[in-house]
Amino acid sequence: MKLLEVRALESAYGASQVLFGMDFDVEAGEVVTLLGRNGMGKSTTIKTLTGLMAPRSGAVRLGGIDMTGRPAHQVARAGVGLVPEGRRVFPNLSVRENLMATAANRAGGTQPWTLARVYAMFPRLADRERNLACNLSGGEQQMLAIGRALMTNPRLLILDEATEGLAPLVRGEIWQCLGELKASGLALVVIDKNIGPLLRLADRHFIVAKGRVEWSGTSAQLKAQPELLHTYVGV
């Protein structure tokens, strides 16, 4: 059974339709990407499947259960963790408070994400545990956003532009983190502009244009067709 199924999804902002039949899926433990230029519907897809937007039509299923149009808190409780674009940490809470605010192990996993485990992955957060999130660097805030999502112990983690605007060294730390998460068996959906690391990390890619998937395939298939990146991604 597929972990996530998105079928014929259509969404709009008022009279302006953005998604025109989005179709993609994610297997348990798989890493997939949504690629494409800005404004093509990637972030709208994420907002719709995580309950931040209501779809006009289509279906979203998680582990075979219909999640279409359910509010964000229900989607999160079902096992979807989101690292949103722009980080959106709680600025007036400390690092520890940000992490504990979302802590839950609803599935009863035997090796849940805890403060200690997040701090082991991001030692800088342990050093800044008592600092307010607003006083962290951009890279530290991104680590905190990822840690906060992991503290929900999701079955599926979605990352929307997780390395945007970060220094190269910090980007490298984030990519290393995502590699470790993949190795642990966590399923990931990643939106990012850094194609090289995505090709190394992901199992499959979905190229999005004008609100629908125009192409899908493996990293090897995408490397063999560089014209796709030129046409649809702009690299």
Secondary structure as a PSIPRED ss2 file (coil, helix, strand):
# PSIPRED VFORMAT (PSIPRED V4.0)

   1 M C   1.000  0.000  0.000
   2 K C   1.000  0.000  0.000
   3 L C   1.000  0.000  0.000
   4 L E   0.000  0.000  1.000
   5 E E   0.000  0.000  1.000
   6 V E   0.000  0.000  1.000
   7 R E   0.000  0.000  1.000
   8 A E   0.000  0.000  1.000
   9 L E   0.000  0.000  1.000
  10 E E   0.000  0.000  1.000
  11 S E   0.000  0.000  1.000
  12 A E   0.000  0.000  1.000
  13 Y E   0.000  0.000  1.000
  14 G C   1.000  0.000  0.000
  15 A C   1.000  0.000  0.000
  16 S E   0.000  0.000  1.000
  17 Q E   0.000  0.000  1.000
  18 V E   0.000  0.000  1.000
  19 L E   0.000  0.000  1.000
  20 F E   0.000  0.000  1.000
  21 G E   0.000  0.000  1.000
  22 M E   0.000  0.000  1.000
  23 D E   0.000  0.000  1.000
  24 F E   0.000  0.000  1.000
  25 D E   0.000  0.000  1.000
  26 V E   0.000  0.000  1.000
  27 E C   1.000  0.000  0.000
  28 A C   1.000  0.000  0.000
  29 G C   1.000  0.000  0.000
  30 E C   1.000  0.000  0.000
  31 V E   0.000  0.000  1.000
  32 V E   0.000  0.000  1.000
  33 T E   0.000  0.000  1.000
  34 L E   0.000  0.000  1.000
  35 L E   0.000  0.000  1.000
  36 G C   1.000  0.000  0.000
  37 R C   1.000  0.000  0.000
  38 N C   1.000  0.000  0.000
  39 G C   1.000  0.000  0.000
  40 M C   1.000  0.000  0.000
  41 G C   1.000  0.000  0.000
  42 K H   0.000  1.000  0.000
  43 S H   0.000  1.000  0.000
  44 T H   0.000  1.000  0.000
  45 T H   0.000  1.000  0.000
  46 I H   0.000  1.000  0.000
  47 K H   0.000  1.000  0.000
  48 T H   0.000  1.000  0.000
  49 L H   0.000  1.000  0.000
  50 T C   1.000  0.000  0.000
  51 G C   1.000  0.000  0.000
  52 L C   1.000  0.000  0.000
  53 M C   1.000  0.000  0.000
  54 A C   1.000  0.000  0.000
  55 P C   1.000  0.000  0.000
  56 R C   1.000  0.000  0.000
  57 S E   0.000  0.000  1.000
  58 G E   0.000  0.000  1.000
  59 A E   0.000  0.000  1.000
  60 V E   0.000  0.000  1.000
  61 R E   0.000  0.000  1.000
  62 L E   0.000  0.000  1.000
  63 G C   1.000  0.000  0.000
  64 G C   1.000  0.000  0.000
  65 I E   0.000  0.000  1.000
  66 D E   0.000  0.000  1.000
  67 M C   1.000  0.000  0.000
  68 T C   1.000  0.000  0.000
  69 G C   1.000  0.000  0.000
  70 R C   1.000  0.000  0.000
  71 P C   1.000  0.000  0.000
  72 A H   0.000  1.000  0.000
  73 H H   0.000  1.000  0.000
  74 Q H   0.000  1.000  0.000
  75 V H   0.000  1.000  0.000
  76 A H   0.000  1.000  0.000
  77 R H   0.000  1.000  0.000
  78 A C   1.000  0.000  0.000
  79 G C   1.000  0.000  0.000
  80 V E   0.000  0.000  1.000
  81 G E   0.000  0.000  1.000
  82 L E   0.000  0.000  1.000
  83 V E   0.000  0.000  1.000
  84 P C   1.000  0.000  0.000
  85 E C   1.000  0.000  0.000
  86 G C   1.000  0.000  0.000
  87 R C   1.000  0.000  0.000
  88 R C   1.000  0.000  0.000
  89 V C   1.000  0.000  0.000
  90 F C   1.000  0.000  0.000
  91 P C   1.000  0.000  0.000
  92 N C   1.000  0.000  0.000
  93 L C   1.000  0.000  0.000
  94 S E   0.000  0.000  1.000
  95 V H   0.000  1.000  0.000
  96 R H   0.000  1.000  0.000
  97 E H   0.000  1.000  0.000
  98 N H   0.000  1.000  0.000
  99 L H   0.000  1.000  0.000
 100 M H   0.000  1.000  0.000
 101 A H   0.000  1.000  0.000
 102 T C   1.000  0.000  0.000
 103 A C   1.000  0.000  0.000
 104 A C   1.000  0.000  0.000
 105 N C   1.000  0.000  0.000
 106 R C   1.000  0.000  0.000
 107 A C   1.000  0.000  0.000
 108 G C   1.000  0.000  0.000
 109 G C   1.000  0.000  0.000
 110 T C   1.000  0.000  0.000
 111 Q C   1.000  0.000  0.000
 112 P C   1.000  0.000  0.000
 113 W C   1.000  0.000  0.000
 114 T C   1.000  0.000  0.000
 115 L H   0.000  1.000  0.000
 116 A H   0.000  1.000  0.000
 117 R H   0.000  1.000  0.000
 118 V H   0.000  1.000  0.000
 119 Y H   0.000  1.000  0.000
 120 A H   0.000  1.000  0.000
 121 M H   0.000  1.000  0.000
 122 F C   1.000  0.000  0.000
 123 P H   0.000  1.000  0.000
 124 R H   0.000  1.000  0.000
 125 L H   0.000  1.000  0.000
 126 A H   0.000  1.000  0.000
 127 D H   0.000  1.000  0.000
 128 R C   1.000  0.000  0.000
 129 E C   1.000  0.000  0.000
 130 R C   1.000  0.000  0.000
 131 N C   1.000  0.000  0.000
 132 L E   0.000  0.000  1.000
 133 A H   0.000  1.000  0.000
 134 C H   0.000  1.000  0.000
 135 N H   0.000  1.000  0.000
 136 L C   1.000  0.000  0.000
 137 S C   1.000  0.000  0.000
 138 G H   0.000  1.000  0.000
 139 G H   0.000  1.000  0.000
 140 E H   0.000  1.000  0.000
 141 Q H   0.000  1.000  0.000
 142 Q H   0.000  1.000  0.000
 143 M H   0.000  1.000  0.000
 144 L H   0.000  1.000  0.000
 145 A H   0.000  1.000  0.000
 146 I H   0.000  1.000  0.000
 147 G H   0.000  1.000  0.000
 148 R H   0.000  1.000  0.000
 149 A H   0.000  1.000  0.000
 150 L H   0.000  1.000  0.000
 151 M C   1.000  0.000  0.000
 152 T C   1.000  0.000  0.000
 153 N C   1.000  0.000  0.000
 154 P C   1.000  0.000  0.000
 155 R C   1.000  0.000  0.000
 156 L E   0.000  0.000  1.000
 157 L E   0.000  0.000  1.000
 158 I E   0.000  0.000  1.000
 159 L E   0.000  0.000  1.000
 160 D E   0.000  0.000  1.000
 161 E C   1.000  0.000  0.000
 162 A C   1.000  0.000  0.000
 163 T C   1.000  0.000  0.000
 164 E C   1.000  0.000  0.000
 165 G C   1.000  0.000  0.000
 166 L C   1.000  0.000  0.000
 167 A C   1.000  0.000  0.000
 168 P H   0.000  1.000  0.000
 169 L H   0.000  1.000  0.000
 170 V H   0.000  1.000  0.000
 171 R H   0.000  1.000  0.000
 172 G H   0.000  1.000  0.000
 173 E H   0.000  1.000  0.000
 174 I H   0.000  1.000  0.000
 175 W H   0.000  1.000  0.000
 176 Q H   0.000  1.000  0.000
 177 C H   0.000  1.000  0.000
 178 L H   0.000  1.000  0.000
 179 G H   0.000  1.000  0.000
 180 E H   0.000  1.000  0.000
 181 L H   0.000  1.000  0.000
 182 K H   0.000  1.000  0.000
 183 A H   0.000  1.000  0.000
 184 S C   1.000  0.000  0.000
 185 G C   1.000  0.000  0.000
 186 L C   1.000  0.000  0.000
 187 A E   0.000  0.000  1.000
 188 L E   0.000  0.000  1.000
 189 V E   0.000  0.000  1.000
 190 V E   0.000  0.000  1.000
 191 I E   0.000  0.000  1.000
 192 D C   1.000  0.000  0.000
 193 K C   1.000  0.000  0.000
 194 N C   1.000  0.000  0.000
 195 I H   0.000  1.000  0.000
 196 G H   0.000  1.000  0.000
 197 P H   0.000  1.000  0.000
 198 L H   0.000  1.000  0.000
 199 L H   0.000  1.000  0.000
 200 R H   0.000  1.000  0.000
 201 L H   0.000  1.000  0.000
 202 A C   1.000  0.000  0.000
 203 D C   1.000  0.000  0.000
 204 R E   0.000  0.000  1.000
 205 H E   0.000  0.000  1.000
 206 F E   0.000  0.000  1.000
 207 I E   0.000  0.000  1.000
 208 V E   0.000  0.000  1.000
 209 A E   0.000  0.000  1.000
 210 K C   1.000  0.000  0.000
 211 G C   1.000  0.000  0.000
 212 R E   0.000  0.000  1.000
 213 V E   0.000  0.000  1.000
 214 E E   0.000  0.000  1.000
 215 W E   0.000  0.000  1.000
 216 S E   0.000  0.000  1.000
 217 G E   0.000  0.000  1.000
 218 T E   0.000  0.000  1.000
 219 S H   0.000  1.000  0.000
 220 A H   0.000  1.000  0.000
 221 Q H   0.000  1.000  0.000
 222 L H   0.000  1.000  0.000
 223 K H   0.000  1.000  0.000
 224 A C   1.000  0.000  0.000
 225 Q C   1.000  0.000  0.000
 226 P H   0.000  1.000  0.000
 227 E H   0.000  1.000  0.000
 228 L H   0.000  1.000  0.000
 229 L H   0.000  1.000  0.000
 230 H H   0.000  1.000  0.000
 231 T H   0.000  1.000  0.000
 232 Y H   0.000  1.000  0.000
 233 V H   0.000  1.000  0.000
 234 G C   1.000  0.000  0.000
 235 V C   1.000  0.000  0.000
